[in-house]
Amino acid sequence: MQHASLSRERWMAFSLDQQVLMIANEMNRASKLMSPVDRERLQSTYERVLQLTDLTIGVQRRRGLRRELLRWRDLVAELYVAGSSDAATHRAVFRCLLRFTPEASLQLPLLESAPGS
């Protein structure tokens, strides 16, 4: 796994904005893998999303934020175990992620203007 060597200490060095944006980068990659022939690559990307989300949850001190991140993680886990790709649900989950921080929310207009939105 690409982020397997990423330590908790290294992840803590990033701001919450940076953490969310790095997770968003993986979600953006997943957006391009909605074809049935890309299912294996999509699942690998969702695995990276889950791993980065777990790191983010693990370093958060704010209980409320941890709780919301855990809820969001459940949405990604549903996408991961789904039998087929669902671009509309993926976009909705992606939009939710971008609303976690003011900096990440600046990316929402780009997501909305992307093909297939």
C-alpha positions in Angstrom: 0.0 0.0 0.0 1.3 3.4 -1.0 1.0 5.0 2.4 1.9 2.0 4.5 5.1 3.6 5.8 3.4 6.9 6.7 3.7 7.1 10.5 1.3 8.7 12.9 4.1 11.1 13.9 4.7 12.2 10.3 0.9 12.6 9.7 0.6 14.7 12.9 3.1 17.2 11.3 0.5 18.1 8.7 -2.3 20.5 9.5 -5.9 19.3 9.4 -6.4 21.2 6.1 -3.4 19.4 4.6 -4.6 16.0 5.9 -8.1 16.5 4.4 -6.7 17.8 1.1 -4.4 14.7 0.9 -7.5 12.5 1.5 -9.3 14.5 -1.1 -6.5 13.9 -3.6 -7.1 10.2 -3.3 -10.9 10.7 -3.7 -10.2 12.7 -6.8 -8.1 9.8 -8.2 -11.0 7.5 -7.4 -13.4 9.8 -9.3 -11.5 8.8 -12.5 -11.9 5.1 -11.8 -15.7 4.6 -12.0 -15.6 2.2 -15.0 -16.2 -1.5 -14.2 -12.9 -2.3 -15.7 -11.2 -0.1 -13.2 -12.9 -1.7 -10.1 -9.7 -3.2 -8.7 -7.8 0.1 -9.0 -10.8 2.0 -7.5 -10.8 -0.4 -4.5 -7.0 0.2 -4.0 -7.7 3.9 -4.0 -10.5 3.6 -1.5 -8.1 1.6 0.7 -5.7 4.5 0.6 -8.5 6.9 1.5 -9.5 4.7 4.4 -5.8 4.5 5.6 -5.4 8.2 5.5 -8.7 8.8 7.2 -7.7 6.3 9.9 -4.5 8.3 10.5 -6.4 11.5 10.6 -8.9 10.1 13.1 -6.0 8.7 15.2 -4.3 12.1 15.6 -7.4 14.2 16.3 -7.9 15.5 19.9 -11.3 17.0 19.2 -13.9 14.3 20.0 -16.6 15.9 17.8 -14.3 16.0 14.8 -13.2 12.4 15.4 -16.9 11.4 15.5 -17.7 13.1 12.2 -14.6 11.7 10.6 -15.7 8.2 11.7 -19.1 8.8 10.2 -17.5 9.9 7.0 -15.2 6.9 7.0 -18.3 4.6 7.2 -19.5 6.3 3.9 -16.2 5.4 2.2 -16.3 1.9 3.6 -19.7 1.5 2.0 -18.2 2.6 -1.3 -15.4 0.2 -0.9 -17.5 -2.9 -0.2 -20.2 -2.0 -2.9 -20.4 -4.5 -5.7 -20.2 -1.8 -8.3 -19.1 1.8 -8.8 -21.5 4.6 -8.1 -20.2 7.9 -9.4 -23.1 10.0 -7.9 -22.6 8.6 -4.4 -18.9 9.0 -4.7 -19.3 12.7 -5.6 -21.7 13.2 -2.6 -19.2 11.6 -0.2 -16.3 13.6 -1.8 -18.3 16.8 -1.3 -18.9 15.9 2.3 -15.1 15.5 2.9 -14.4 18.9 1.4 -16.7 20.5 3.9 -14.6 19.4 6.8 -12.3 22.5 6.7 -12.6 26.0 5.2 -9.5 25.4 3.1 -10.7 22.2 1.7 -14.1 23.7 1.0 -12.4 26.1 -1.5 -12.2 23.0 -3.8 -15.9 22.5 -3.9 -16.4 24.7 -7.0 -13.8 22.7 -8.8 -15.6 19.4 -7.9 -18.9 20.8 -9.1 -17.5 21.9 -12.4 -15.8 18.6 -13.1 -17.2 16.4 -15.9 -19.9 14.0 -14.7 -20.9 16.2 -11.7 
